[in-house]
Amino acid sequence: ENLAAPIAMNFLGFGTPCRVEVEFRGGQDQRTVKVKKKKSDLVEELPLFRSGDTLGGQIKVIPLPGKKVDHAGIKVELIGQIDLQHDRGGSYDFLSLVREVEPAGEIYTTKTMPFEFNAVEMQYESYAGIHVQLRYLLRVTITRNYAVNIVKERHFWVENPSTTPEGLTPIKMEVGIEDCLHIEFEYNKGHYHLKDVVVGKIYFMLVRIRLKHMELEIRKRETCGSGTHTHNESETLAKYEIMDGAPVRGESIPIRLFLSPYQLTPTYKNINNKFSVRYFINLVLVDEEDRRYFKQQEITLYRET
């Protein structure tokens, strides 16, 4: 009997009686960003905002032909949430604002309702990671007394530029294997904006190992959870061959690594006590017996204003 009930309800016309559309006020002038969908090559275009923006627009409820929408009120919520894949608890809302846009009543023809969230503080950037998603959305709920509520969600993206960090000092690091190898690696600073260029030099002070080649990697490390439940996930975003062949003592090799072609985000430190994203420059040396030597240095990335 129970199994048949939902089918009977839909058959009797108790399915969704309307279409719901959410439009942002900006129209054609609304800034957008292309975002790759998780686990697919599909790209979606989302409206782009930053912290402090006012989000406004209109909600359209369009009844289907011959239908009416009998409701107990319509509301719109602005929600910021973090999804941790390893945590079965699902989503954590760190931001939740609500506006009532329509009191209880009946809708027979297309109804347009304005909404506005004034100067919203959205301190965290949107992020689509390996095991972490931080997203913002508008959720419209049409409450109904004797039927399932009608819910429509519209996602948007948040990016927050920051000022250039002060005191950009050059960074030096040394790679040494006793009596075999001594290399100094120097690059111009430790903070880079997302379209920056890493400029540096490698000096060979002592070379008694037969090196085959050397490369520079940009590695991203996503950390979520804490204590014994900490999950680390690293991925190599860029590989840049510095040298092919054996160097000689006293040689120096210049480096210019452009960051703009790569899918980078700013460095995120302990976002809502849930996750962090850090970046490292990895110097990799490979000798003729395919042994690999590493030296890693953290860099800080930021979004330029």
C-alpha positions as YAML, in Angstrom:
chain: A
units: angstrom
residues:
- id: 1
  name: GLU
  ca: [0.00, 0.00, 0.00]
- id: 2
  name: ASN
  ca: [2.73, 2.44, 1.04]
- id: 3
  name: LEU
  ca: [4.74, 1.79, -2.12]
- id: 4
  name: ALA
  ca: [1.78, 2.74, -4.27]
- id: 5
  name: ALA
  ca: [1.06, 5.99, -2.46]
- id: 6
  name: PRO
  ca: [3.70, 8.27, -4.11]
- id: 7
  name: ILE
  ca: [2.78, 6.98, -7.57]
- id: 8
  name: ALA
  ca: [-0.90, 7.67, -6.89]
- id: 9
  name: MET
  ca: [-0.09, 11.16, -5.61]
- id: 10
  name: ASN
  ca: [1.84, 12.07, -8.77]
- id: 11
  name: PHE
  ca: [-0.85, 10.53, -10.91]
- id: 12
  name: LEU
  ca: [-3.45, 12.69, -9.16]
- id: 13
  name: GLY
  ca: [-1.40, 15.77, -9.99]
- id: 14
  name: PHE
  ca: [0.44, 16.36, -6.71]
- id: 15
  name: GLY
  ca: [3.89, 16.54, -8.38]
- id: 16
  name: THR
  ca: [5.82, 19.83, -8.59]
- id: 17
  name: PRO
  ca: [3.26, 22.32, -9.90]
- id: 18
  name: CYS
  ca: [5.74, 25.01, -10.96]
- id: 19
  name: ARG
  ca: [9.17, 25.96, -12.21]
- id: 20
  name: VAL
  ca: [11.46, 28.14, -10.07]
- id: 21
  name: GLU
  ca: [14.15, 30.46, -11.49]
- id: 22
  name: VAL
  ca: [16.73, 32.50, -9.57]
- id: 23
  name: GLU
  ca: [18.27, 35.49, -11.36]
- id: 24
  name: PHE
  ca: [21.04, 37.75, -10.05]
- id: 25
  name: ARG
  ca: [20.62, 41.48, -10.50]
- id: 26
  name: GLY
  ca: [23.77, 42.00, -12.58]
- id: 27
  name: GLY
  ca: [22.31, 40.51, -15.76]
- id: 28
  name: GLN
  ca: [24.71, 40.72, -18.70]
- id: 29
  name: ASP
  ca: [27.20, 42.74, -16.64]
- id: 30
  name: GLN
  ca: [27.44, 40.11, -13.87]
- id: 31
  name: ARG
  ca: [31.03, 38.90, -13.50]
- id: 32
  name: THR
  ca: [31.33, 35.15, -13.94]
- id: 33
  name: VAL
  ca: [34.00, 32.47, -13.55]
- id: 34
  name: LYS
  ca: [34.38, 29.11, -15.27]
- id: 35
  name: VAL
  ca: [34.65, 26.28, -12.76]
- id: 36
  name: LYS
  ca: [35.52, 22.68, -13.56]
- id: 37
  name: LYS
  ca: [32.96, 20.26, -12.19]
- id: 38
  name: LYS
  ca: [34.27, 17.67, -9.76]
- id: 39
  name: LYS
  ca: [35.34, 14.34, -11.29]
- id: 40
  name: SER
  ca: [34.48, 15.42, -14.82]
- id: 41
  name: ASP
  ca: [35.81, 17.59, -17.63]
- id: 42
  name: LEU
  ca: [32.62, 19.65, -17.71]
- id: 43
  name: VAL
  ca: [32.95, 23.35, -16.97]
- id: 44
  name: GLU
  ca: [30.15, 25.48, -15.54]
- id: 45
  name: GLU
  ca: [29.95, 29.25, -15.53]
- id: 46
  name: LEU
  ca: [29.04, 30.67, -12.12]
- id: 47
  name: PRO
  ca: [28.31, 34.25, -11.00]
- id: 48
  name: LEU
  ca: [31.37, 35.69, -9.23]
- id: 49
  name: PHE
  ca: [31.29, 37.76, -6.03]
- id: 50
  name: ARG
  ca: [33.65, 38.90, -3.30]
- id: 51
  name: SER
  ca: [33.25, 39.51, 0.40]
- id: 52
  name: GLY
  ca: [31.26, 42.67, 1.12]
- id: 53
  name: ASP
  ca: [29.20, 42.47, -2.07]
- id: 54
  name: THR
  ca: [25.43, 42.86, -2.01]
- id: 55
  name: LEU
  ca: [23.69, 39.89, -3.59]
- id: 56
  name: GLY
  ca: [20.31, 40.77, -5.02]
- id: 57
  name: GLY
  ca: [18.02, 39.70, -7.78]
- id: 58
  name: GLN
  ca: [14.69, 38.08, -8.31]
- id: 59
  name: ILE
  ca: [12.95, 34.76, -7.87]
- id: 60
  name: LYS
  ca: [10.39, 33.69, -10.44]
- id: 61
  name: VAL
  ca: [7.75, 31.10, -9.65]
- id: 62
  name: ILE
  ca: [6.14, 29.91, -12.89]
- id: 63
  name: PRO
  ca: [3.12, 27.62, -12.40]
- id: 64
  name: LEU
  ca: [2.69, 24.85, -14.96]
- id: 65
  name: PRO
  ca: [-0.33, 25.23, -17.30]
- id: 66
  name: GLY
  ca: [-3.54, 24.56, -15.41]
- id: 67
  name: LYS
  ca: [-1.77, 24.34, -12.03]
- id: 68
  name: LYS
  ca: [-1.73, 26.60, -8.98]
- id: 69
  name: VAL
  ca: [0.89, 26.77, -6.25]
- id: 70
  name: ASP
  ca: [-0.70, 26.58, -2.81]
- id: 71
  name: HIS
  ca: [2.03, 27.47, -0.30]
- id: 72
  name: ALA
  ca: [2.67, 28.40, 3.32]
- id: 73
  name: GLY
  ca: [5.39, 30.95, 2.51]
- id: 74
  name: ILE
  ca: [8.47, 31.35, 0.31]
- id: 75
  name: LYS
  ca: [11.99, 32.03, 1.64]
- id: 76
  name: VAL
  ca: [15.48, 32.37, 0.18]
- id: 77
  name: GLU
  ca: [18.63, 31.43, 2.10]
- id: 78
  name: LEU
  ca: [22.24, 32.38, 1.39]
- id: 79
  name: ILE
  ca: [24.41, 29.50, 2.54]
- id: 80
  name: GLY
  ca: [28.16, 28.92, 2.78]
- id: 81
  name: GLN
  ca: [29.12, 25.30, 3.41]
- id: 82
  name: ILE
  ca: [32.13, 23.00, 3.59]
- id: 83
  name: ASP
  ca: [31.95, 19.40, 2.42]
- id: 84
  name: LEU
  ca: [34.62, 16.99, 3.68]
- id: 85
  name: GLN
  ca: [34.60, 13.80, 1.63]
- id: 86
  name: HIS
  ca: [36.20, 11.62, 4.32]
- id: 87
  name: ASP
  ca: [33.77, 12.85, 6.97]
- id: 88
  name: ARG
  ca: [30.46, 11.03, 6.75]
- id: 89
  name: GLY
  ca: [28.82, 13.89, 8.63]
- id: 90
  name: GLY
  ca: [28.50, 15.61, 5.26]
- id: 91
  name: SER
  ca: [28.21, 19.40, 5.08]
- id: 92
  name: TYR
  ca: [29.06, 22.09, 7.63]
- id: 93
  name: ASP
  ca: [27.31, 25.45, 7.22]
- id: 94
  name: PHE
  ca: [29.56, 28.34, 8.24]
- id: 95
  name: LEU
  ca: [27.21, 31.00, 6.84]
- id: 96
  name: SER
  ca: [23.41, 31.03, 6.82]
- id: 97
  name: LEU
  ca: [21.22, 34.08, 6.12]
- id: 98
  name: VAL
  ca: [17.52, 33.98, 5.36]
- id: 99
  name: ARG
  ca: [14.95, 36.32, 3.78]
- id: 100
  name: GLU
  ca: [11.20, 35.72, 3.71]
- id: 101
  name: VAL
  ca: [10.07, 36.84, 0.25]
- id: 102
  name: GLU
  ca: [6.38, 35.89, 0.18]
- id: 103
  name: PRO
  ca: [3.74, 35.17, 2.85]
- id: 104
  name: ALA
  ca: [1.41, 32.17, 2.58]
- id: 105
  name: GLY
  ca: [-0.97, 32.23, -0.35]
- id: 106
  name: GLU
  ca: [-1.74, 30.89, -3.81]
- id: 107
  name: ILE
  ca: [0.07, 31.55, -7.09]
- id: 108
  name: TYR
  ca: [-1.86, 31.11, -10.35]
- id: 109
  name: THR
  ca: [0.36, 32.99, -12.83]
- id: 110
  name: THR
  ca: [4.09, 33.81, -13.00]
- id: 111
  name: LYS
  ca: [5.11, 35.70, -9.87]
- id: 112
  name: THR
  ca: [8.36, 37.65, -9.52]
- id: 113
  name: MET
  ca: [9.77, 38.37, -6.06]
- id: 114
  name: PRO
  ca: [12.85, 40.53, -5.42]
- id: 115
  name: PHE
  ca: [15.45, 39.56, -2.81]
- id: 116
  name: GLU
  ca: [18.55, 41.20, -1.40]
- id: 117
  name: PHE
  ca: [21.36, 40.25, 0.98]
- id: 118
  name: ASN
  ca: [23.20, 43.46, 1.82]
- id: 119
  name: ALA
  ca: [27.03, 43.64, 2.13]
- id: 120
  name: VAL
  ca: [27.52, 39.95, 2.89]
- id: 121
  name: GLU
  ca: [30.72, 38.99, 4.67]
- id: 122
  name: MET
  ca: [32.04, 35.94, 2.80]
- id: 123
  name: GLN
  ca: [35.46, 35.59, 4.38]
- id: 124
  name: TYR
  ca: [36.37, 32.28, 2.75]
- id: 125
  name: GLU
  ca: [36.95, 31.71, -0.95]
- id: 126
  name: SER
  ca: [35.07, 29.04, -2.90]
- id: 127
  name: TYR
  ca: [37.27, 25.97, -3.33]
- id: 128
  name: ALA
  ca: [36.90, 22.73, -5.27]
- id: 129
  name: GLY
  ca: [39.60, 20.37, -4.01]
- id: 130
  name: ILE
  ca: [40.35, 16.67, -4.00]
- id: 131
  name: HIS
  ca: [38.53, 15.84, -0.76]
- id: 132
  name: VAL
  ca: [37.17, 19.27, 0.18]
- id: 133
  name: GLN
  ca: [34.51, 21.51, -1.35]
- id: 134
  name: LEU
  ca: [33.76, 25.00, -0.06]
- id: 135
  name: ARG
  ca: [30.71, 26.40, -1.80]
- id: 136
  name: TYR
  ca: [28.14, 29.18, -1.67]
- id: 137
  name: LEU
  ca: [24.54, 28.89, -2.83]
- id: 138
  name: LEU
  ca: [21.13, 30.49, -2.77]
- id: 139
  name: ARG
  ca: [18.37, 28.09, -1.76]
- id: 140
  name: VAL
  ca: [14.74, 28.98, -2.47]
- id: 141
  name: THR
  ca: [12.16, 26.98, -0.47]
- id: 142
  name: ILE
  ca: [8.44, 27.03, -1.21]
- id: 143
  name: THR
  ca: [6.86, 25.57, 1.94]
- id: 144
  name: ARG
  ca: [3.73, 23.48, 1.39]
- id: 145
  name: ASN
  ca: [1.41, 22.12, 4.09]
- id: 146
  name: TYR
  ca: [0.16, 18.96, 2.43]
- id: 147
  name: ALA
  ca: [2.96, 18.16, -0.02]
- id: 148
  name: VAL
  ca: [6.74, 18.04, -0.23]
- id: 149
  name: ASN
  ca: [8.44, 21.45, -0.15]
- id: 150
  name: ILE
  ca: [9.73, 22.76, -3.49]
- id: 151
  name: VAL
  ca: [13.46, 23.59, -3.32]
- id: 152
  name: LYS
  ca: [15.64, 25.30, -5.95]
- id: 153
  name: GLU
  ca: [19.39, 25.93, -5.48]
- id: 154
  name: ARG
  ca: [21.59, 28.34, -7.41]
- id: 155
  name: HIS
  ca: [25.36, 28.17, -6.82]
- id: 156
  name: PHE
  ca: [27.77, 31.10, -7.05]
- id: 157
  name: TRP
  ca: [31.54, 31.55, -6.61]
- id: 158
  name: VAL
  ca: [33.53, 33.77, -4.24]
- id: 159
  name: GLU
  ca: [37.09, 35.06, -4.72]
- id: 160
  name: ASN
  ca: [38.77, 37.52, -2.35]
- id: 161
  name: PRO
  ca: [41.83, 39.46, -3.53]
- id: 162
  name: SER
  ca: [44.35, 40.43, -0.88]
- id: 163
  name: THR
  ca: [47.08, 43.02, -0.61]
- id: 164
  name: THR
  ca: [50.69, 42.24, -1.49]
- id: 165
  name: PRO
  ca: [52.53, 40.87, 1.57]
- id: 166
  name: GLU
  ca: [55.24, 43.16, 2.92]
- id: 167
  name: GLY
  ca: [58.92, 42.35, 3.26]
- id: 168
  name: LEU
  ca: [59.40, 40.00, 0.30]
- id: 169
  name: THR
  ca: [62.85, 38.62, 1.05]
- id: 170
  name: PRO
  ca: [64.70, 36.22, -1.28]
- id: 171
  name: ILE
  ca: [64.83, 32.57, -0.26]
- id: 172
  name: LYS
  ca: [67.97, 30.45, -0.33]
- id: 173
  name: MET
  ca: [68.14, 26.74, 0.14]
- id: 174
  name: GLU
  ca: [70.97, 24.26, -0.10]
- id: 175
  name: VAL
  ca: [71.00, 20.67, -1.26]
- id: 176
  name: GLY
  ca: [73.98, 18.75, 0.00]
- id: 177
  name: ILE
  ca: [75.16, 15.19, 0.02]
- id: 178
  name: GLU
  ca: [78.43, 14.98, 1.92]
- id: 179
  name: ASP
  ca: [81.51, 15.17, -0.35]
- id: 180
  name: CYS
  ca: [79.34, 14.38, -3.41]
- id: 181
  name: LEU
  ca: [77.06, 17.27, -4.15]
- id: 182
  name: HIS
  ca: [76.50, 20.82, -3.02]
- id: 183
  name: ILE
  ca: [73.90, 22.98, -4.74]
- id: 184
  name: GLU
  ca: [72.52, 26.36, -3.76]
- id: 185
  name: PHE
  ca: [69.07, 27.28, -4.97]
- id: 186
  name: GLU
  ca: [68.04, 30.93, -4.68]
- id: 187
  name: TYR
  ca: [64.77, 32.49, -5.74]
- id: 188
  name: ASN
  ca: [63.50, 36.02, -5.56]
- id: 189
  name: LYS
  ca: [60.80, 35.77, -2.86]
- id: 190
  name: GLY
  ca: [58.56, 33.44, -0.88]
- id: 191
  name: HIS
  ca: [55.19, 35.06, -1.72]
- id: 192
  name: TYR
  ca: [53.72, 34.96, -5.22]
- id: 193
  name: HIS
  ca: [50.43, 36.06, -6.73]
- id: 194
  name: LEU
  ca: [48.61, 33.57, -8.96]
- id: 195
  name: LYS
  ca: [49.87, 35.13, -12.23]
- id: 196
  name: ASP
  ca: [53.42, 35.67, -10.98]
- id: 197
  name: VAL
  ca: [56.75, 34.32, -12.22]
- id: 198
  name: VAL
  ca: [59.15, 32.39, -9.99]
- id: 199
  name: VAL
  ca: [62.59, 33.76, -10.83]
- id: 200
  name: GLY
  ca: [65.67, 32.13, -9.43]
- id: 201
  name: LYS
  ca: [69.11, 30.62, -9.94]
- id: 202
  name: ILE
  ca: [70.78, 27.34, -9.17]
- id: 203
  name: TYR
  ca: [74.48, 27.27, -8.35]
- id: 204
  name: PHE
  ca: [76.54, 24.08, -8.51]
- id: 205
  name: MET
  ca: [79.26, 24.33, -5.87]
- id: 206
  name: LEU
  ca: [80.34, 20.68, -5.90]
- id: 207
  name: VAL
  ca: [79.33, 17.94, -8.33]
- id: 208
  name: ARG
  ca: [80.71, 14.42, -7.86]
- id: 209
  name: ILE
  ca: [77.50, 12.61, -8.75]
- id: 210
  name: ARG
  ca: [76.65, 11.95, -12.37]
- id: 211
  name: LEU
  ca: [73.40, 13.88, -12.62]
- id: 212
  name: LYS
  ca: [71.10, 13.05, -15.52]
- id: 213
  name: HIS
  ca: [68.56, 15.82, -15.17]
- id: 214
  name: MET
  ca: [66.95, 18.22, -12.77]
- id: 215
  name: GLU
  ca: [63.40, 19.53, -12.52]
- id: 216
  name: LEU
  ca: [61.30, 21.93, -10.53]
- id: 217
  name: GLU
  ca: [57.83, 20.91, -9.35]
- id: 218
  name: ILE
  ca: [54.95, 22.84, -7.86]
- id: 219
  name: ARG
  ca: [53.16, 20.62, -5.38]
- id: 220
  name: LYS
  ca: [49.87, 21.32, -3.65]
- id: 221
  name: ARG
  ca: [49.02, 19.73, -0.30]
- id: 222
  name: GLU
  ca: [45.43, 19.64, 0.89]
- id: 223
  name: THR
  ca: [44.99, 18.82, 4.58]
- id: 224
  name: CYS
  ca: [41.65, 18.22, 6.24]
- id: 225
  name: GLY
  ca: [40.57, 17.01, 9.65]
- id: 226
  name: SER
  ca: [42.73, 17.17, 12.75]
- id: 227
  name: GLY
  ca: [44.64, 14.92, 15.13]
- id: 228
  name: THR
  ca: [44.37, 11.23, 14.29]
- id: 229
  name: HIS
  ca: [41.73, 12.05, 11.68]
- id: 230
  name: THR
  ca: [44.03, 14.24, 9.57]
- id: 231
  name: HIS
  ca: [43.98, 13.48, 5.84]
- id: 232
  name: ASN
  ca: [46.75, 14.75, 3.56]
- id: 233
  name: GLU
  ca: [46.49, 14.67, -0.20]
- id: 234
  name: SER
  ca: [49.31, 15.93, -2.43]
- id: 235
  name: GLU
  ca: [49.33, 16.49, -6.16]
- id: 236
  name: THR
  ca: [51.96, 17.74, -8.57]
- id: 237
  name: LEU
  ca: [50.51, 20.64, -10.54]
- id: 238
  name: ALA
  ca: [53.57, 21.60, -12.59]
- id: 239
  name: LYS
  ca: [56.83, 20.06, -13.73]
- id: 240
  name: TYR
  ca: [59.53, 22.20, -15.25]
- id: 241
  name: GLU
  ca: [62.78, 20.70, -16.51]
- id: 242
  name: ILE
  ca: [65.67, 22.94, -15.54]
- id: 243
  name: MET
  ca: [68.51, 20.97, -16.98]
- id: 244
  name: ASP
  ca: [69.12, 17.92, -19.13]
- id: 245
  name: GLY
  ca: [72.65, 16.59, -18.89]
- id: 246
  name: ALA
  ca: [75.47, 16.82, -16.40]
- id: 247
  name: PRO
  ca: [76.35, 20.17, -14.81]
- id: 248
  name: VAL
  ca: [79.88, 21.23, -13.99]
- id: 249
  name: ARG
  ca: [81.19, 22.87, -10.86]
- id: 250
  name: GLY
  ca: [80.76, 26.64, -10.83]
- id: 251
  name: GLU
  ca: [77.88, 26.53, -13.30]
- id: 252
  name: SER
  ca: [74.71, 28.51, -12.57]
- id: 253
  name: ILE
  ca: [71.35, 27.93, -14.22]
- id: 254
  name: PRO
  ca: [68.63, 30.61, -14.34]
- id: 255
  name: ILE
  ca: [64.99, 29.72, -13.61]
- id: 256
  name: ARG
  ca: [61.80, 31.36, -14.84]
- id: 257
  name: LEU
  ca: [58.65, 29.46, -13.92]
- id: 258
  name: PHE
  ca: [55.37, 31.10, -14.96]
- id: 259
  name: LEU
  ca: [52.50, 30.32, -12.57]
- id: 260
  name: SER
  ca: [49.58, 31.54, -14.71]
- id: 261
  name: PRO
  ca: [49.10, 28.34, -16.81]
- id: 262
  name: TYR
  ca: [48.42, 26.23, -13.71]
- id: 263
  name: GLN
  ca: [45.23, 25.69, -11.67]
- id: 264
  name: LEU
  ca: [46.41, 27.39, -8.48]
- id: 265
  name: THR
  ca: [44.50, 28.86, -5.57]
- id: 266
  name: PRO
  ca: [45.78, 31.11, -2.80]
- id: 267
  name: THR
  ca: [47.34, 29.43, 0.23]
- id: 268
  name: TYR
  ca: [44.52, 28.66, 2.69]
- id: 269
  name: LYS
  ca: [45.40, 28.31, 6.36]
- id: 270
  name: ASN
  ca: [43.02, 26.44, 8.65]
- id: 271
  name: ILE
  ca: [39.77, 27.47, 6.97]
- id: 272
  name: ASN
  ca: [36.96, 27.30, 9.57]
- id: 273
  name: ASN
  ca: [39.15, 24.77, 11.47]
- id: 274
  name: LYS
  ca: [38.34, 22.30, 8.70]
- id: 275
  name: PHE
  ca: [41.06, 22.36, 6.03]
- id: 276
  name: SER
  ca: [44.27, 23.95, 4.73]
- id: 277
  name: VAL
  ca: [45.87, 24.22, 1.29]
- id: 278
  name: ARG
  ca: [49.63, 24.77, 1.00]
- id: 279
  name: TYR
  ca: [52.05, 24.99, -1.90]
- id: 280
  name: PHE
  ca: [55.67, 23.88, -2.23]
- id: 281
  name: ILE
  ca: [58.45, 24.24, -4.75]
- id: 282
  name: ASN
  ca: [60.23, 20.94, -5.06]
- id: 283
  name: LEU
  ca: [63.72, 20.66, -6.53]
- id: 284
  name: VAL
  ca: [64.25, 17.15, -7.92]
- id: 285
  name: LEU
  ca: [67.67, 15.83, -8.99]
- id: 286
  name: VAL
  ca: [67.97, 12.50, -10.83]
- id: 287
  name: ASP
  ca: [71.31, 10.73, -11.21]
- id: 288
  name: GLU
  ca: [72.32, 8.25, -13.90]
- id: 289
  name: GLU
  ca: [71.22, 5.34, -11.74]
- id: 290
  name: ASP
  ca: [67.77, 6.95, -11.47]
- id: 291
  name: ARG
  ca: [68.14, 7.83, -7.80]
- id: 292
  name: ARG
  ca: [66.11, 10.90, -6.94]
- id: 293
  name: TYR
  ca: [67.14, 13.66, -4.53]
- id: 294
  name: PHE
  ca: [64.55, 16.16, -3.25]
- id: 295
  name: LYS
  ca: [64.58, 19.54, -1.62]
- id: 296
  name: GLN
  ca: [61.27, 21.16, -0.74]
- id: 297
  name: GLN
  ca: [60.44, 24.76, 0.11]
- id: 298
  name: GLU
  ca: [57.02, 26.14, 1.00]
- id: 299
  name: ILE
  ca: [55.80, 29.21, -0.86]
- id: 300
  name: THR
  ca: [52.75, 31.38, -0.10]
- id: 301
  name: LEU
  ca: [50.31, 32.19, -2.89]
- id: 302
  name: TYR
  ca: [47.82, 35.06, -2.81]
- id: 303
  name: ARG
  ca: [45.20, 36.55, -5.12]
- id: 304
  name: GLU
  ca: [46.24, 39.96, -6.37]
- id: 305
  name: THR
  ca: [43.81, 42.90, -6.10]
...
